[in-house]
Each structure stands twice: as C-alpha cells, then as structure tokens.
Amino acid sequence: MAKKIILALIILILVIFLGIVFLGNNTVNVYNDGENVSVKTNTFADIDKQRLSKEICDYTLDIMNDTNADLISYRHGIEDICRQYGLENVKIDLESSIGPNQIPLIITVDGTSMLPTLQDGQDVLINKTHDIHVGDIVVAQSDEYGGIIKRVDQINENKVHLISDNKNISYEYINGTLYEISGITTWVDISDINGVVIEY
C-alpha cells in the first residue's frame, strides 16, 4: 500500500512539473524583412493564436513607422499584447533580414535631393536605430519638411544636421519672382531619426 502511495505521489509531482514546464514555455517568434512580418506563437494555453499573431504583426508595422520606437519599447509592447491574452513570461525571438534583434524597414526615395547616391523611386533598406554617425544616410521626420532622407553632416549632442547629396542649384520663376532651388539642409532632434540606410 505504501508503495502505491509513493508511486502516486511521484506521478503527481511529475505531472505538475511537466505542466509547469510546458504551460510556462510560451514563445513568440517574429520575422521581419523590412516589408513583411510573420509571427509564430508557441504555447499550450487555450488562446486564439491566429488573432494574437495578427495583433503582433499589426503592432510591428506600427513600430516600423514610429520614429520614437526602439527595440526595448518594441519588446515591451509585444509582452503587453501577450499579457492581454493571458500569456506571462513570454520568450520573444526577434529575427530579421538584417539579423537578430533588429528592426528593418524598406522605404522608397521620393525626389532627387540625394542624387547621385540615391535615385527618385529607388527602394532602400534601413535599420531602425538612433545609433548614427556623421556620414550616414538617415531617414528622419522633420517638422519643416515632413519625412526626409538625408546625410548626417554634424551631430551636436541631441541635435543632428542633415544635408542633401545633390549640390546642384537651379532657379525657377514662381509668380514673377525668381527662386533659388537647392537641396535641403536642416536640423532635427535625434529622436526624429527613424533609421540608418544600410543597403541601397
């Protein structure tokens, strides 16, 4: 009789242990190639995995276009979404076409201000980061010009001076007044930088 009780206790302990291991093994794998996002969720919890994956995909697309977002806030956001589905202690694996724990984004150049380096209509791959250096080509959000792609000319603490590669100057009459048309130069805050161009 004592052997049966001991055996029953051992089986019960094993079942509890395995339940903790398997139910606590929640993982979310996100893959991003700069345009497309795929999410795979592994859990034994009774949740709508397809809906969770779609919500994480949508969130990732929002993060890609948010200049203030970074890798830490991105991970916290995914954790928050998982918590809404009852998943705690989720292991998040972020993979991308440019390596692990990176946020790539493909954008299309609009205009000729970065000639001859970048052509109008050309797609470029950026790494979403605020880790920039003089000489980098970056995508930024300017209060004055909106979304721009320019070269970093100077960095002064949190301020970044951006310039165009195209040095050509032209002149245009508008309503009888002659205007000089030249590339943009502007200062932005480092938080307005959306990423660094890594492939073009």
C-alpha positions in Angstrom: 0.0 0.0 0.0 2.8 2.4 0.9 4.5 1.7 -2.5 1.3 2.6 -4.3 1.0 5.9 -2.4 4.7 6.8 -3.1 4.2 5.9 -6.8 1.1 8.0 -7.0 2.9 11.0 -5.4 5.8 10.6 -7.8 3.4 10.6 -10.8 1.6 13.6 -9.4 4.8 15.5 -8.9 5.9 14.7 -12.5 2.5 15.8 -13.9 2.8 19.1 -12.0 6.4 19.6 -13.1 5.7 18.8 -16.7 2.6 21.1 -16.6 4.7 24.0 -15.3 7.4 23.4 -17.9 5.0 23.1 -20.9 2.5 25.7 -19.8 5.3 28.1 -18.9 7.0 27.6 -22.2 5.4 30.5 -24.2 7.4 31.8 -27.1 6.7 34.4 -29.8 8.9 34.3 -32.9 8.7 37.4 -35.1 10.4 37.7 -38.5 10.6 41.0 -40.4 12.2 41.6 -43.8 11.5 45.3 -43.9 8.2 45.0 -45.6 6.6 41.8 -44.5 6.1 40.5 -40.9 5.4 36.9 -39.8 4.7 35.8 -36.3 4.6 32.2 -34.8 3.3 31.7 -31.3 4.1 28.6 -29.4 2.0 28.0 -26.3 -0.1 25.3 -24.7 -2.5 27.9 -23.4 -6.0 27.9 -24.8 -5.9 31.2 -26.8 -6.7 32.4 -30.3 -3.1 32.2 -31.7 -4.1 33.5 -35.1 -5.6 36.6 -33.6 -2.6 37.1 -31.3 -0.2 36.8 -34.2 -2.2 39.3 -36.3 -2.1 41.8 -33.5 1.6 41.4 -33.1 2.1 41.8 -36.9 0.0 45.0 -36.9 1.9 46.3 -33.9 5.2 45.6 -35.6 4.1 47.5 -38.7 3.2 50.5 -36.5 6.6 50.3 -34.7 8.4 50.3 -38.0 7.0 53.8 -38.8 7.2 55.2 -35.3 10.4 57.4 -35.0 10.3 57.2 -31.2 10.1 53.4 -31.0 13.2 51.4 -30.3 14.0 47.7 -29.6 13.2 48.0 -25.9 9.8 49.6 -26.4 9.0 47.1 -29.2 9.7 44.1 -26.9 7.6 45.7 -24.1 4.8 46.2 -26.5 4.8 42.6 -27.6 4.9 41.5 -23.9 1.8 43.7 -23.2 -0.1 42.2 -26.1 0.7 38.7 -24.8 -0.4 39.6 -21.3 -3.8 40.6 -22.8 -4.1 37.0 -23.9 -3.1 35.7 -20.5 0.5 34.8 -21.5 3.1 35.6 -18.9 6.9 35.2 -19.1 6.9 35.0 -22.9 10.3 34.4 -24.6 10.4 36.8 -27.6 12.7 36.0 -30.5 13.1 38.8 -33.0 14.7 37.8 -36.3 15.0 39.9 -39.4 16.6 40.0 -42.8 19.5 42.0 -41.2 20.0 39.8 -38.2 18.5 39.2 -34.7 17.1 42.0 -32.6 17.0 44.5 -35.4 14.0 46.3 -37.0 14.5 46.6 -40.8 12.3 48.9 -42.9 12.2 49.3 -46.7 11.3 52.8 -47.9 11.1 54.4 -51.3 13.1 57.5 -52.1 10.9 60.4 -53.2 12.7 63.2 -55.1 16.2 64.0 -56.4 17.8 65.6 -53.4 20.1 62.6 -52.8 21.4 62.3 -56.3 23.8 60.9 -57.4 23.8 58.5 -54.4 20.0 57.7 -54.4 17.6 57.8 -57.3 14.0 59.0 -57.2 11.8 55.9 -56.8 14.6 53.7 -55.5 13.9 51.4 -52.6 16.4 51.4 -49.7 16.7 49.3 -46.6 17.1 51.0 -43.3 17.9 49.7 -39.8 15.6 51.3 -37.3 18.0 52.8 -34.8 19.2 56.1 -33.3 22.8 54.9 -33.3 24.0 57.2 -36.1 27.4 58.7 -37.2 28.5 61.6 -39.4 28.3 60.5 -43.0 25.4 58.1 -42.5 22.3 58.4 -44.7 19.3 58.5 -42.5 15.5 58.7 -42.7 14.0 61.4 -40.4 10.8 63.2 -39.6 11.3 67.0 -39.9 8.8 69.5 -38.6 9.6 71.7 -41.6 9.8 69.2 -44.4 8.0 66.0 -43.2 9.6 62.7 -44.0 13.1 63.1 -45.5 16.1 61.1 -46.4 19.4 62.9 -45.9 23.1 62.6 -45.0 24.3 63.3 -41.4 26.6 66.3 -41.6 27.0 67.1 -37.9 25.9 65.7 -34.5 25.7 68.2 -31.7 24.5 66.4 -28.5 20.9 65.5 -29.4 20.7 67.7 -32.5 21.6 66.3 -35.9 22.3 68.4 -39.0 21.2 66.8 -42.2 22.1 67.8 -45.8 21.3 66.7 -49.3 23.9 64.9 -51.5 22.6 66.8 -54.6 24.6 70.0 -54.7 23.0 71.3 -58.0 21.3 74.7 -57.7 18.6 75.7 -60.1 16.4 78.8 -60.4 12.7 78.9 -61.0 10.2 81.8 -61.6 7.2 81.5 -59.4 4.5 84.2 -59.8 7.1 86.6 -61.3 9.7 86.1 -58.6 13.0 84.2 -59.1 13.6 81.5 -56.5 16.8 79.5 -55.9 16.1 75.8 -55.8 18.7 73.8 -53.8 18.9 70.7 -51.6 17.6 70.7 -48.1 19.7 71.4 -45.0 18.0 71.2 -41.7 18.5 70.4 -38.0 16.4 67.6 -36.4 16.4 66.1 -32.9 18.0 62.6 -32.7 14.6 61.2 -31.6 13.3 62.3 -35.1 15.7 59.9 -36.8 13.8 56.8 -37.9 16.8 54.8 -39.0 20.0 54.4 -40.9 20.2 53.4 -44.6 22.2 50.1 -44.7 21.5 49.0 -48.3 20.7 50.8 -51.5 
